[in-house]
Amino acid sequence: MICRHCGLVWSDPLPYDPRHFYQEDYRLAYKRTYQPEPKHILRAGQGSISRLSCIDHLLSEPRTILDVGTGGGEFAYLLQSLGHDVRGVEPNKGYAEYSIREYGLDVYVGFIQDLPLPPDTFDVATLWHVLEHTEDPHSVLAKLQALLKPQGVLVVEVPNVEATCQSPSNTFHEAHLFNFNPVSLRKLAERAGFVVEEERLSPDGGNIMLFLRKPSSAAPVSGSWAIPGNAERIMESIRNHTLLRHYLSAHPYRRLRWRLFQARREGRDTAILGTGKQLLDQLYSQLRNSRATG
């Protein structure tokens, strides 16, 4: 479904009960495992280094950080090892319990909406590819706005519904209950009380990243939800993203080359290391050493 007033896209009816699905079934459905395997840990660890490079300018001194949808704990462990005070939130019991046991992380096993912490607790919060999975994105952003200290920053990354880097058959993912383009995501953030400081689009156009700041003093949210012309723009973009155009572009061939390279590297690297912690410590060691001597 698409809202003709603002362009927000969502699944109606929902394909499952979100609470039960993300607590019990999500990782089994998409990873075929109840806790991360070595290749998943390596992949997430490499992604964590990339994510750190995106937010490094926010971490010039030790921060209190909330990582929402912490998964197997790879990003939270990297931040913790660099001296930050990190809390995680993860609804999936298997992945959350693994991250607590393997990395000694402080993880709330449940949903961010239910996190029992007082307002003004964190300097930085991160929401990497989580918002599209939530049952009420606005309430999630409002909760995070309350949890951040004044002038605190929330970093949000979501898939872009206007992206053409994936096959048209993959534009909509069953587990993505909501779909955004840059304009609708900005509007949602502003309605939750944030000031949009920066917007980034990934080089392939597939992901949107926003840096959102909590104002020092609360201001009433005014204005309409409406974004004239946005729904029409999204529908036109989706109509024009055909299989023929996709396979005449470079995107599918770049993705295939990357997957082949990734499979070879993962097979090599996971064969020589044991636990998840050993794998991440090896992966993160150069970064940690450079920070320690910097």
C-alpha positions, -999 to +999 in steps of 0.1 A: +000+000+000+011+036-005-002+067+012-011+092-016-006+121+008+030+114+019+044+084-001+049+061+028+047+024+016+037-004+039+024-040+040-013-044+045-022-068+060+009-076+079+024-109+068+029-121+104+027-110+140+059-088+142+065-094+179+065-132+176+083-133+143+113-112+153+116-129+187+114-165+174+115-169+137+133-141+118+168-155+120+157-190+113+138-178+083+166-158+068+199-172+082+187-208+090+202-206+124+193-195+159+227-180+166+253-165+141+276-187+123+312-178+115+304-164+080+276-143+094+300-129+121+327-121+096+302-104+073+287-084+101+321-075+115+332-061+081+300-042+079+306-028+114+340-013+104+322+004+075+295+017+098+321+030+122+337+050+094+303+067+088+298+079+124+334+084+135+330+121+136+304+116+164+329+096+185+358+119+192+355+112+229+339+083+249+301+083+244+271+065+258+257+047+228+225+027+222+226+002+193+191-008+184+187-042+166+222-052+177+219-087+161+248-108+170+266-079+187+294-072+162+290-035+160+283-030+197+314-051+205+335-029+182+322+003+199+327-012+233+363-023+225+370+013+215+361+026+250+325+036+246+297+028+270+273+007+249+239-008+254+222-030+228+186-039+221+178-071+202+144-090+201+158-123+188+166-144+218+192-166+201+212-137+187+209-116+218+219-143+242+249-151+219+261-115+220+258-114+258+277-147+263+303-143+236+312-106+239+300-096+274+277-070+260+249-053+279+219-062+257+182-058+264+164-088+250+132-073+236+119-044+216+131-008+218+095+004+225+097-015+258+132-005+269+129+005+306+154+034+307+149+071+317+149+099+292+181+118+283+203+087+287+224+084+255+247+107+235+243+086+203+218+060+191+221+038+159+194+022+139+209+002+111+183-014+088+158-018+117+132+009+112+117-008+081+110-040+103+092-022+131+054-023+136+052+015+142+082+035+129+070+068+143+067+055+179+102+040+176+117+073+165+098+091+193+111+067+219+147+072+207+142+109+207+132+107+244+162+084+252+187+108+237+203+136+257+197+171+243+218+176+212+222+138+210+223+122+176+204+093+161+218+076+130+192+058+109+199+037+078+171+021+057+167+007+022+155+031-004+122+021-020+133+040-051+165+020-055+172+003-088+204-016-078+184-047-069+162-068-091+126-055-094+114-087-079+133-077-047+120-042-044+097-053-017+109-077+010+084-097+032+102-087+064+102-050+055+068-038+069+075-002+059+094+013+029+108+048+027+123+072+002+145+101+014+116+125+015+092+103+035+120+093+060+129+130+066+092+138+072+088+109+097+119+120+116+108+156+118+074+146+130+091+126+158+108+158+170+142+155+153+162+180+133+176+165+101+213+174+100+226+154+071+213+129+045+235+104+027+226+081-002+248+050-007+268+050-040+244+025-056+213+044-043+202+014-023+203+028+012+194+061+029+212+074+059+200+102+081+218+120+109+192+133+133+197+156+162+176+161+193+170+198+199+182+213+232+146+223+240+115+206+228+094+225+202+059+217+192+057+197+160+038+216+134+028+212+098+012+185+078+022+149+071+016+156+034+044+155+009+028+167-024+039+146-054+059+121-034+036+091-039+035+098-077+073+100-078+077+066-060+051+049-082+067+062-113+101+050-101+088+015-094+070+013-128+102+023-146+124-002-128+119-032-152+138-064-155+151-054-189+165-021-176+180-038-146+199-064-166+211-038-190+227-020-161+259-028-143+243-035-109+235-073-112+270-081-125+288-060-098+267-078-072+276-113-086+313-105-087+311-092-051+293-123-039+319-146-055+347-127-039+329-126-005+324-164-006+360-171-012+372-147+015+348-160+041+358-196+034+394-187+039+391-165+070+366-186+089+386-218+084+415-205+106+397-190+135+375-205+162+350-185+183+332-154+172+352-133+196+385-146+181+373-139+146+362-103+155+394-096+176+415-106+146+393-085+122+393-054+145+429-056+158+444-033+132+417-007+138+422-009+176+459-007+173+458+024+151+434+041+176+457+032+205+488+046+189+470+076+172 
